[in-house]
Amino acid sequence: MLFYITVHNSEYGYSVACPTLKGCHSQGDTEEEAIDNIKDAIRDYLECLEELENKHDTKLIKIEVSL
């Protein structure tokens, strides 16, 4: 799977996010470390979604809303 990520460099290191997955963020001291960390965060995020889908009392439904 391919995901776009944002990388922000500051005096504290690198922060990364996956805009497609709301709330999926990570960080690292180097850009490489931050990218490795966001890969782990994305895997964990997707595993959590899968677990939610597998519960009998929870459904993940994609809807479209028009304005």
N, C-alpha and C positions, 0 to 999 in steps of 0.2 A: 504494500500500500504506500502511496505517496502522500505526504502532507507538507504544506508550506508552514514554515515557522518564522517568527520574527526574532531577531537577535539585537539586543541593546547593550552597548558597552558603556560602563560608567566607572567611576573611581573605585567602586566596590567589586568589580568583576563584570561578568556577563549574565544578563537575564534573558531567558528565552520563553516563548509562548507559542502555542499552536492555536491560531485564531479559529480554526474549524471546530476545535474541541473546547467549548467554553470552560474556563477555569483550569485549563491544562497549562501549567507554568513550571519552570525550573530555573536553575542558575548554575554557575560554575566560575572558578577562578580564571579559566581560560575559555576561549571560544570553543575549542575542541571538547573540553570537559562539559561545558553547558550543552552542547549538541548531543553528546552521549547521554547526559542526564535527561534531556527532553525525550529522547528515544525511549528510555525506561519509563518516563511519565506517560507517554502515549500508550505504550503496551499496557501499563497498569490501568489507565483510563478505559481502554477498550475491553480489558478483562472484566472490569466492574460493570460496564454496560452489558456484557454477555451474561454475567451472573444475574443482573436484574431481569433480563429477558427470560432467563430460565426459571425464575420463580413463578409459581402458579398464580399468585395474586398481583403480579406486576406486569405491565405491558409497556413496551417502548413503541410509541406510534409516531410516525412522521406526518405532520399536517401542513397544509398551505393556508395562509391567511391573506386575503386580498383587502386592500384599503379602498 
